[in-house]
Amino acid sequence: MFKCCLLVTLLCFIHRGNSEEGISNARRAWFSTSHKLATNKPQLLVFSQLFVCVPHSADCFPSEWLKSVSMSVKISKAGFHRDLHYRVQWSKTEQEVHALLVQKLPSGVYMDEYQLDTLRRDTGLEVLLDSKVDVEAPEYLSSGFTALVFLSGRREAVVPVHGRYHRPSDSSKRVKVELESPRLLLRSEQCERGVAVDAPCTASNHSICSWTEILDLEDHARVSLELPVGDSSMVISVCGVTVLTTVLCCVYLLRNIWKHGSF
């Protein structure tokens, strides 16, 4: 009986060691891939997996303090070029808390990575995109993407977002683009437990940090914007006028060339 118990205990330790080694190797491989991408193309990062969820037994932040956390998102300006205003607030705490917003964006809008890089140098804005964004493509040839907005200092940021051209419509002159509420992640240097998500520490993506996702926020951060679209019922008339104008201009030019021998 004693030998059986000893054998079972030994097998449990071996299984546990293999599991921990597998998790550790997976983390190292994921970090190595992300670091290589960040080194080669620091402004254009592509992740095979953006986040790695890790289960833990205890909360990092007190539950009473978490109730004070709030988030707001507003949109300003008009037309195709808008600004997203992010703001996160919480009550006073002795810990140094960092905030990260995970914003999923649909194919109807885009962010310009070169504009974001300029804003990073000029204003300190930290935004990391998960994929290359084609700023010239229309909505129907584009796909959605995710932006990581790192908040520091006053815990607020203004991020420019631009609308894409949509297909012409004969039923509406404007199209509505809905933006999902961002996910809010928090982390503290003084806290090592309660980890829920692994994500980049900063927009430079040179290291991975452990973040806690705040799930019980009121859904007041959903915003939308309306963009003008072309009138497809005018296609025939517009094309007809364009062709007629082109023909008349060509006839006029040919007549003058024939008459005067030059322009």
C-alpha positions in Angstrom: 0.0 0.0 0.0 2.8 2.4 0.9 4.5 1.7 -2.4 1.3 2.5 -4.4 0.9 5.8 -2.6 4.6 6.7 -3.3 4.2 5.8 -7.0 1.0 8.0 -7.3 2.7 10.9 -5.6 5.8 10.7 -7.9 3.6 10.6 -11.0 1.7 13.7 -9.9 4.9 15.7 -9.4 6.1 14.6 -12.9 2.8 15.7 -14.5 2.9 19.0 -12.8 6.4 19.7 -13.8 5.7 18.9 -17.5 2.6 21.2 -17.4 4.5 24.1 -15.9 7.3 23.7 -18.4 4.8 23.6 -21.3 3.2 26.9 -20.2 6.6 28.5 -19.7 7.7 27.4 -23.1 4.5 28.7 -24.7 5.0 32.1 -23.0 8.6 32.3 -24.1 7.7 31.4 -27.7 4.9 34.0 -27.8 7.1 36.7 -26.4 9.9 35.9 -28.8 7.6 36.2 -31.8 6.2 39.5 -30.5 9.7 40.9 -29.7 11.0 39.9 -33.2 8.1 41.7 -34.8 8.6 44.8 -32.6 12.4 44.9 -33.4 12.0 44.5 -37.2 8.9 46.8 -37.6 8.3 48.8 -34.5 5.4 50.7 -36.0 3.7 47.8 -37.8 3.1 44.9 -35.6 1.1 41.7 -36.4 0.3 39.3 -33.5 -0.9 35.8 -34.0 -2.5 36.1 -30.6 -3.0 39.4 -28.9 -3.6 38.2 -25.4 -2.9 35.1 -23.3 -5.3 34.4 -20.4 -3.8 33.0 -17.2 -6.0 31.8 -14.3 -5.1 33.0 -10.8 -6.7 32.5 -7.4 -6.8 36.0 -5.9 -7.7 39.5 -7.0 -4.9 42.1 -7.4 -7.0 45.1 -6.6 -9.5 45.4 -3.7 -13.1 44.9 -4.7 -14.2 48.2 -3.1 -11.6 50.1 -5.0 -12.6 48.5 -8.3 -16.2 49.9 -7.8 -14.7 53.4 -8.2 -13.2 52.6 -11.7 -15.1 54.3 -14.5 -14.5 54.8 -18.2 -15.9 57.2 -20.8 -15.5 57.5 -24.6 -16.6 60.5 -26.6 -16.3 61.4 -30.3 -15.7 64.9 -31.6 -15.5 66.7 -34.9 -17.6 66.1 -38.0 -17.1 64.5 -41.5 -14.6 61.8 -42.2 -11.9 62.9 -39.7 -12.9 62.5 -36.0 -11.2 62.3 -32.6 -11.9 59.6 -30.0 -11.7 61.0 -26.4 -10.9 58.3 -23.8 -10.9 58.9 -20.1 -10.5 56.5 -17.2 -11.0 57.5 -13.5 -10.7 55.7 -10.1 -10.4 56.7 -6.5 -7.1 57.4 -4.7 -4.8 54.4 -4.2 -1.3 53.9 -2.9 -0.4 51.7 -5.9 0.9 53.1 -9.2 -1.8 51.9 -11.6 -1.4 51.7 -15.4 -4.4 51.6 -17.7 -4.8 50.0 -21.2 -7.8 50.2 -23.5 -8.4 47.5 -26.1 -10.5 49.1 -28.8 -11.9 46.9 -31.6 -12.6 49.0 -34.7 -14.8 47.9 -37.7 -13.9 48.1 -41.4 -15.7 51.4 -41.7 -13.0 53.4 -40.0 -9.2 53.3 -39.8 -6.2 54.8 -37.9 -3.2 56.2 -39.7 -0.1 54.6 -38.2 2.2 57.4 -39.5 -0.1 60.1 -37.9 0.0 58.1 -34.6 3.8 57.9 -34.8 3.9 61.7 -35.2 1.6 62.2 -32.3 3.7 59.9 -30.2 6.8 62.1 -30.7 4.9 65.4 -30.3 2.4 64.6 -27.5 3.4 61.3 -26.0 0.3 59.5 -27.3 0.8 55.7 -27.1 -1.3 53.6 -29.5 -0.3 50.1 -30.8 -2.1 48.6 -33.8 -2.4 44.8 -34.2 -2.1 44.8 -38.0 -1.1 46.9 -41.0 -3.9 49.3 -42.0 -4.5 50.3 -45.6 -5.6 53.9 -45.4 -6.5 54.0 -49.1 -8.9 51.0 -49.3 -12.7 51.6 -49.2 -14.9 50.0 -46.5 -15.9 47.0 -48.6 -12.3 46.0 -49.3 -11.1 46.4 -45.7 -11.2 44.4 -42.5 -11.5 45.4 -38.8 -8.5 45.7 -36.5 -7.7 46.3 -32.8 -5.9 49.3 -31.3 -4.2 49.3 -27.9 -4.4 52.7 -26.2 -2.0 53.1 -23.3 -3.1 55.7 -20.8 -0.7 57.5 -18.6 -0.4 60.8 -16.6 -4.0 62.2 -16.5 -5.4 58.8 -17.7 -6.9 60.2 -20.8 -6.1 60.3 -24.5 -7.3 61.8 -27.8 -6.9 59.4 -30.7 -7.7 60.4 -34.3 -9.9 58.1 -36.3 -10.9 58.4 -40.0 -13.9 57.2 -41.9 -13.6 55.1 -45.0 -15.5 55.5 -48.3 -18.6 53.2 -48.4 -20.5 51.8 -51.4 -23.0 54.2 -53.0 -26.6 53.8 -51.9 -29.9 54.6 -53.4 -31.8 54.5 -50.1 -29.7 56.6 -47.7 -27.3 59.5 -48.0 -25.5 58.6 -44.8 -24.2 55.4 -43.2 -23.8 54.7 -39.4 -20.6 53.1 -38.1 -20.9 51.6 -34.6 -17.8 51.4 -32.4 -17.7 48.8 -29.7 -17.0 49.7 -26.1 -13.2 49.2 -25.4 -12.0 46.6 -22.9 -10.3 48.1 -19.8 -7.1 46.5 -18.4 -5.3 47.6 -15.3 -1.9 46.7 -13.8 0.3 47.7 -10.9 4.0 47.3 -10.4 3.4 46.6 -6.7 1.0 43.7 -7.3 2.1 40.3 -8.6 -1.2 38.4 -8.0 -4.6 38.5 -9.6 -3.3 38.4 -13.2 -6.0 37.8 -15.8 -4.4 38.8 -19.1 -0.9 39.0 -20.6 -0.4 42.0 -23.0 2.3 44.4 -24.1 3.5 46.7 -21.3 3.8 49.8 -23.6 3.3 50.7 -27.2 6.9 49.8 -28.0 5.9 46.1 -27.4 9.4 45.1 -26.1 8.0 43.3 -23.0 4.9 41.5 -21.8 3.1 42.5 -18.6 0.3 41.0 -16.6 -3.0 43.0 -16.6 -6.3 42.7 -14.8 -9.4 43.1 -17.0 -12.2 45.2 -15.4 -15.5 43.5 -16.4 -18.2 45.2 -14.3 -18.2 48.6 -16.1 -21.4 50.3 -17.1 -21.7 50.2 -20.9 -21.6 54.0 -21.5 -18.6 53.9 -23.8 -20.3 52.8 -27.1 -20.1 55.5 -29.7 -21.0 55.8 -33.4 -20.4 58.2 -36.3 -22.3 58.9 -39.5 -20.5 59.2 -42.8 -21.8 60.5 -46.1 -22.2 58.0 -49.0 -22.7 58.5 -52.7 -26.1 58.4 -54.3 -26.2 55.4 -56.7 -29.4 56.7 -58.4 -27.3 59.4 -59.9 -24.8 57.1 -61.6 -26.3 57.2 -65.1 -26.8 61.0 -65.2 -23.3 61.7 -63.7 -21.6 59.3 -66.2 -23.6 60.8 -69.1 -22.7 64.3 -68.2 -19.0 63.3 -67.7 -18.8 61.5 -71.1 -20.6 64.4 -72.9 -18.2 67.0 -71.4 -15.2 64.9 -72.3 -16.4 64.6 -75.9 -17.1 68.3 -76.3 -13.7 69.2 -74.9 -11.9 66.8 -77.3 -13.9 68.2 -80.3 -13.0 71.8 -79.2 -9.3 70.9 -78.9 -9.2 69.1 -82.2 -10.9 72.0 -84.0 -8.4 74.5 -82.7 -5.4 72.2 -83.6 -6.8 71.8 -87.1 -7.4 75.5 -87.5 -4.3 77.0 -86.0 -1.9 74.0 -86.2 -1.0 74.3 -82.5 -2.6 74.9 -79.1 
